[in-house]
Amino acid sequence: MGSTSRERDLRLWSALLGRDVERRREAARTIRALESERWYAAQLLDALPGLQGWQRANMGDALALLGDLRFSGPFLLSEMIAVSAGYVVLGGGKYPEERPRHTVHVSGFTLAQFPVTQGAYAVFVEESRHRSPRGWVRREPVPEQVNAPVVHVSARDAEAYCRWLSGRTAHRYRLPTEAEWVMAARGSADQRVYPWGDTFDVGLSNTWGRRRIGRLCAVGLFPEGHGPFGHGDMAGNVWEWCSSLYWPYPYRAGDGREDSAADDPRVMHGGSWRSKPSSVRCDARQGELPTDSFEVVGFRIARDG
């Protein structure tokens, strides 16, 4: 990491956080040439709480260019966080597809802190020769986006990734069920509106609003908006695929809605960077065909126990 007494080069620091893409890339190349990329990456992460939304997005791009210290190892996975067993409150009264409000028991499971990044998905694409998402060049993501959620992936693509990762590790990875996803976002026996509480604040997520970022950004840039168990980006940035079919409530795991072979629309939760507050509520749900993919939809992985 280098000496703790070193100081930031203000010109390089300004370029990393500024709006000029070429200046940011040049600064990153200079920092790498000086072999100071890990030190500057750590400095960026330390500075995160004091940055405005647009600066956080630029910081995420810079972190991608320098090497994001939050991801390591061959698969570039985020931390897996345990979610304890309990009773989750599903649905509300705002829209018909969210009714009726009901309570479901969820067994303990583990869920990734962040959605799968483009860098992590690139490892899968390279090893498995799976088709790459739209917008990649030579089967690789844009360098500034390697720590952003992978998008333009269908539920079937996400399931293929989980099967591949399970085969490469000692764990069985999968998509979370709808009940599990809401449990991670809301907590046990809690009716909070958003992962952080009952009041919307555009400064706690990458969503649409007066101070919007207006684009996809790196994962984990809004730690103040983490859910009750510590999961990030449960509201905004990208909608997330669940394993559950988009069937009416009440949710019953044994009624056929967890049939992974079915061609029915799949549930998505969380909203995206283009979503207004109503769509990033814990209750908000929508469904799309498992073979379709979108620029605002990604996924995160779960495993039992």
PyMOL commands that set and color helices and strands:
alter all, ss='L'
color gray80, all
select helices_A, chain A and resi 10-17+21-33+37-50+53-66+96-98+118-128+143-145+155-168+178-186+202-204+223-225+253-255+277-279
alter helices_A, ss='H'
color red, helices_A
select strands_A, chain A and resi 80-83+86-90+102-106+109-112+173-174+239-245+266-269+285-288+297-298+302-304
alter strands_A, ss='S'
color yellow, strands_A
deselect
rebuild
show_as cartoon
